Amino acid sequence: MSGKADSMAPTLPAAAPGASRRRRAMFLAIAAVIVLLATMPLAIGDRFLFTLIQMLVGALFALSFNLLWRHARLLSFGHAAYFGIGMFATIHLMRAVEGGAIALPAPLIPFAGALGGMLLGAAAGWFATVRTGTYFAMITLAIAELMYALGPQLEPLFGGEMGMSSMRMPWAGLSMGPIAQIYWLVLAWTLPAIASLYLFGLTPLGRVAFALGDDETRVRFLGYNARLTKTIVFVVSATYAGLAGGLLAFVTENVNYTIFSGTVSAAAVLHTFVGGSGLFLGPVFGAAGLTLLGALLADTTRLWLLYQGLIFVGVMLFVPQGLTPLVLSRWRRWRAPEGRRVLFRDAARTLLFVLLAALAVGGIEALNAALAELRRSS
């Protein structure tokens, strides 16, 4: 009987060799990226290191925005409110530590930004999630605009038009002055935060949020509290946006009310959709690419924001899924048997596009220079 029972016992399928190789390659790639990021201060100067810090903060901010959109299909046009409140909360805590009112290790100070974003997100999310779609987006935009309007008026909270500033205090023998020390602290916060955002999507709450984005009515019929779920996801998103703001405040040591402006909220939208909202790391690549592009163009032209906007419009018109999914899909085709022919064709198209873009940029710059000369002569 025992032999018969053993023969009837179900056997578990063995893991596919290809899957295990891909998993091992993925872990090796992640480890290589972490090592590369950790050693960047040894290879680049302070200027580009500050740009890299902006890329890390922008990536975390874009991921916090995409948590709402990718999971629950909630489009926030006012995420600058939680980013900005995170900056102000961190500056307030830095001033308290600087004045000796609180003794707190410097690496923990950015947590004030996460707490500030969570509190504002809980209040705003409870009202915003009453509606969905366009109405939800308008409510989030109104909240950010309200914060922008109140900024110059509430001087004790936001420092009026001049804003607020503070200084980083030494910790554990570190002066917290060199940009390399600040970079390593930001990296130590950003990497675990990105990992936790990925793991959030694997939790039961994350799965329910995905279901909400697909069909909210069906989720309600299954007995879930749709509004409470959306509110919790909103709070989590605002918490990470506040953490990103707290990290930036710790780096720059100052902030003013313009951080609540629509430009900051738009940056998260641009980074997410240019990189690709359908992939978890899409906003990371979008934030890194556009931040680096802005840093490079800002030294050569005043129209760099115009070019970022044109990139966004072009991506939405011709590559609505984003650039990262496009590159991944082409990579799969390049690895196919006919991949060499596809690669050459894509390379030719890319070269033609770059030439046309260069001609367009040259024309815009020439027109801008002619108009500037006309204004000076008149």
VOTITI-763785 format. One line per field, with one value per residue (C-alpha): residue in one letter; x, y, z. Coordinates in steps of 0.1 Angstrom, whole numbers, always signed. Layout:
% VOTITI-763785
aa <- (A|...)
xx <- (X|...)
yy <- (Y|...)
zz <- (Z|...)
% end
This chain:
% VOTITI-763785
aa <- (M|S|G|K|A|D|S|M|A|P|T|L|P|A|A|A|P|G|A|S|R|R|R|R|A|M|F|L|A|I|A|A|V|I|V|L|L|A|T|M|P|L|A|I|G|D|R|F|L|F|T|L|I|Q|M|L|V|G|A|L|F|A|L|S|F|N|L|L|W|R|H|A|R|L|L|S|F|G|H|A|A|Y|F|G|I|G|M|F|A|T|I|H|L|M|R|A|V|E|G|G|A|I|A|L|P|A|P|L|I|P|F|A|G|A|L|G|G|M|L|L|G|A|A|A|G|W|F|A|T|V|R|T|G|T|Y|F|A|M|I|T|L|A|I|A|E|L|M|Y|A|L|G|P|Q|L|E|P|L|F|G|G|E|M|G|M|S|S|M|R|M|P|W|A|G|L|S|M|G|P|I|A|Q|I|Y|W|L|V|L|A|W|T|L|P|A|I|A|S|L|Y|L|F|G|L|T|P|L|G|R|V|A|F|A|L|G|D|D|E|T|R|V|R|F|L|G|Y|N|A|R|L|T|K|T|I|V|F|V|V|S|A|T|Y|A|G|L|A|G|G|L|L|A|F|V|T|E|N|V|N|Y|T|I|F|S|G|T|V|S|A|A|A|V|L|H|T|F|V|G|G|S|G|L|F|L|G|P|V|F|G|A|A|G|L|T|L|L|G|A|L|L|A|D|T|T|R|L|W|L|L|Y|Q|G|L|I|F|V|G|V|M|L|F|V|P|Q|G|L|T|P|L|V|L|S|R|W|R|R|W|R|A|P|E|G|R|R|V|L|F|R|D|A|A|R|T|L|L|F|V|L|L|A|A|L|A|V|G|G|I|E|A|L|N|A|A|L|A|E|L|R|R|S|S)
xx <- (+0|+28|+44|+10|+5|+40|+33|+0|+15|+16|+50|+60|+72|+109|+119|+127|+165|+159|+139|+166|+192|+172|+166|+204|+212|+187|+202|+237|+226|+210|+242|+263|+241|+243|+281|+283|+261|+280|+313|+302|+318|+351|+348|+329|+331|+309|+288|+278|+274|+248|+230|+230|+214|+187|+182|+178|+153|+134|+132|+117|+93|+82|+78|+55|+34|+33|+22|-12|-14|+0|-19|-52|-53|-56|-40|-26|-19|-8|+19|+40|+19|+33|+68|+68|+54|+81|+107|+93|+89|+125|+137|+117|+133|+168|+162|+152|+183|+205|+190|+196|+159|+161|+190|+185|+211|+214|+206|+171|+162|+147|+121|+104|+95|+79|+59|+48|+38|+19|-1|-11|-18|-42|-61|-61|-66|-97|-114|-98|-108|-145|-142|-123|-111|-110|-126|-100|-72|-88|-91|-54|-45|-67|-49|-15|-26|-41|-8|+9|-14|-11|+27|+35|+7|+16|+50|+55|+50|+65|+87|+67|+82|+118|+113|+132|+167|+189|+222|+232|+247|+278|+271|+293|+325|+311|+309|+279|+295|+311|+287|+299|+287|+253|+252|+258|+230|+205|+215|+210|+175|+166|+175|+155|+126|+125|+128|+99|+77|+83|+74|+43|+29|+33|+13|-24|-31|-11|-30|-63|-51|-43|-77|-92|-74|-88|-125|-135|-171|-161|-139|-168|-189|-162|-167|-137|-139|-128|-125|-105|-81|-76|-71|-44|-26|-29|-13|+15|+22|+22|+46|+72|+67|+73|+104|+118|+111|+128|+159|+161|+157|+185|+207|+198|+192|+165|+130|+103|+67|+74|+80|+42|+40|+25|+60|+70|+39|+43|+79|+66|+41|+67|+92|+67|+51|+83|+100|+69|+43|+35|+69|+80|+114|+101|+97|+133|+147|+125|+135|+172|+172|+152|+171|+204|+192|+180|+213|+232|+209|+205|+241|+237|+201|+173|+148|+156|+121|+106|+126|+115|+79|+85|+99|+69|+45|+64|+64|+27|+20|+43|+53|+25|+37|+70|+106|+116|+90|+99|+136|+128|+105|+131|+158|+137|+135|+172|+179|+156|+171|+164|+176|+206|+184|+160|+189|+203|+169|+163|+197|+190|+157|+172|+200|+175|+154|+185|+194|+159|+158|+191|+179|+147|+166|+190|+161|+144|+177|+183|+148|+152|+185|+170|+140|+164|+185|+153|+142|+176|+178|+143)
yy <- (+0|+24|+19|+26|+57|+69|+64|+83|+113|+145|+156|+192|+206|+214|+250|+258|+262|+294|+310|+302|+317|+348|+352|+347|+372|+397|+395|+399|+429|+445|+438|+454|+485|+489|+486|+510|+536|+532|+538|+568|+594|+579|+584|+617|+653|+671|+687|+655|+639|+665|+657|+621|+630|+648|+617|+595|+619|+624|+586|+581|+609|+595|+560|+574|+591|+559|+539|+556|+554|+519|+502|+520|+541|+573|+603|+629|+663|+677|+654|+685|+691|+660|+664|+700|+693|+667|+693|+718|+691|+681|+717|+723|+692|+703|+737|+720|+698|+728|+748|+719|+714|+678|+653|+632|+614|+631|+600|+598|+635|+627|+605|+637|+642|+608|+616|+649|+634|+607|+631|+654|+624|+609|+642|+649|+613|+608|+636|+630|+594|+602|+607|+590|+599|+635|+647|+630|+646|+680|+676|+667|+697|+720|+707|+715|+750|+756|+748|+771|+800|+795|+793|+830|+837|+811|+824|+804|+772|+780|+810|+834|+844|+840|+804|+786|+773|+753|+736|+699|+690|+667|+631|+601|+620|+630|+667|+661|+688|+669|+661|+625|+619|+634|+612|+580|+590|+597|+564|+545|+559|+556|+520|+505|+528|+517|+480|+484|+501|+470|+447|+467|+455|+419|+423|+415|+452|+459|+431|+446|+480|+465|+450|+484|+499|+471|+470|+488|+476|+440|+446|+462|+431|+409|+427|+450|+486|+503|+538|+527|+508|+538|+560|+537|+535|+573|+576|+553|+572|+605|+591|+582|+616|+632|+611|+622|+658|+652|+639|+669|+693|+676|+681|+717|+729|+754|+754|+780|+778|+775|+738|+734|+748|+729|+726|+701|+681|+680|+667|+635|+631|+637|+613|+586|+586|+592|+564|+541|+538|+502|+490|+494|+508|+529|+561|+555|+556|+585|+606|+597|+606|+638|+650|+644|+660|+691|+694|+692|+716|+742|+753|+757|+770|+787|+767|+733|+731|+735|+706|+684|+693|+684|+651|+644|+653|+632|+602|+605|+607|+580|+558|+561|+530|+549|+546|+518|+493|+503|+496|+462|+452|+461|+443|+411|+415|+422|+389|+370|+352|+382|+406|+419|+432|+448|+463|+480|+493|+507|+522|+540|+553|+565|+583|+600|+610|+624|+644|+658|+667|+684|+705|+714|+724|+745|+762|+769|+783|+805|+819|+826|+843|+864|+875|+883|+905|+922|+930|+945|+966|+980)
zz <- (+0|+9|-26|-42|-21|-30|-67|-65|-46|-66|-78|-78|-111|-111|-116|-152|-157|-177|-149|-123|-146|-152|-114|-107|-135|-120|-85|-99|-119|-88|-68|-95|-97|-59|-59|-88|-71|-38|-55|-76|-52|-59|-97|-103|-90|-66|-93|-110|-76|-67|-100|-91|-57|-76|-98|-68|-51|-84|-89|-54|-60|-94|-79|-51|-78|-98|-68|-71|-109|-116|-88|-83|-115|-95|-113|-89|-103|-69|-55|-49|-17|+0|-14|-2|+33|+36|+29|+54|+81|+77|+78|+110|+126|+114|+131|+163|+163|+154|+183|+207|+214|+202|+201|+170|+147|+114|+93|+109|+102|+67|+84|+94|+58|+55|+87|+73|+40|+58|+79|+51|+29|+54|+56|+19|+8|+29|+10|-24|-27|-24|-62|-90|-124|-135|-102|-81|-102|-98|-60|-58|-79|-57|-26|-40|-52|-17|-1|-27|-18|+19|+18|+18|+44|+71|+80|+112|+92|+58|+64|+42|+8|+21|+30|+57|+61|+85|+88|+90|+123|+126|+136|+146|+137|+103|+95|+71|+50|+20|-7|-7|+28|+19|-12|+8|+33|+4|-12|+21|+23|-14|-22|+7|+0|-37|-26|-1|-28|-50|-22|-15|-48|-37|-5|-3|-1|-32|-50|-40|-52|-86|-87|-79|-109|-131|-119|-88|-91|-90|-60|-41|-49|-34|-1|+0|+12|-20|-5|+25|+3|-20|+11|+24|-9|-11|+23|+14|-18|+1|+27|+1|-16|+18|+23|-11|-1|+33|+16|-7|+22|+41|+10|+1|+37|+26|+11|+2|-7|-45|-38|-39|-74|-103|-119|-92|-95|-133|-129|-113|-141|-168|-152|-148|-182|-202|-184|-186|-159|-167|-154|-118|-128|-156|-135|-122|-157|-166|-136|-141|-178|-176|-146|-162|-195|-175|-157|-190|-210|-182|-188|-225|-230|-212|-231|-215|-199|-234|-247|-218|-226|-262|-252|-231|-259|-284|-261|-255|-292|-306|-276|-251|-231|-223|-234|-211|-223|-259|-253|-237|-265|-291|-271|-274|-311|-314|-297|-322|-352|-375|-348|-367|-395|-370|-351|-382|-391|-356|-356|-389|-376|-344|-363|-385|-355|-338|-369|-372|-335|-337|-367|-348|-317|-338|-355|-321|-307|-337|-336|-298|-304|-332|-310|-282|-305|-318|-283|-274|-306|-300)
% end
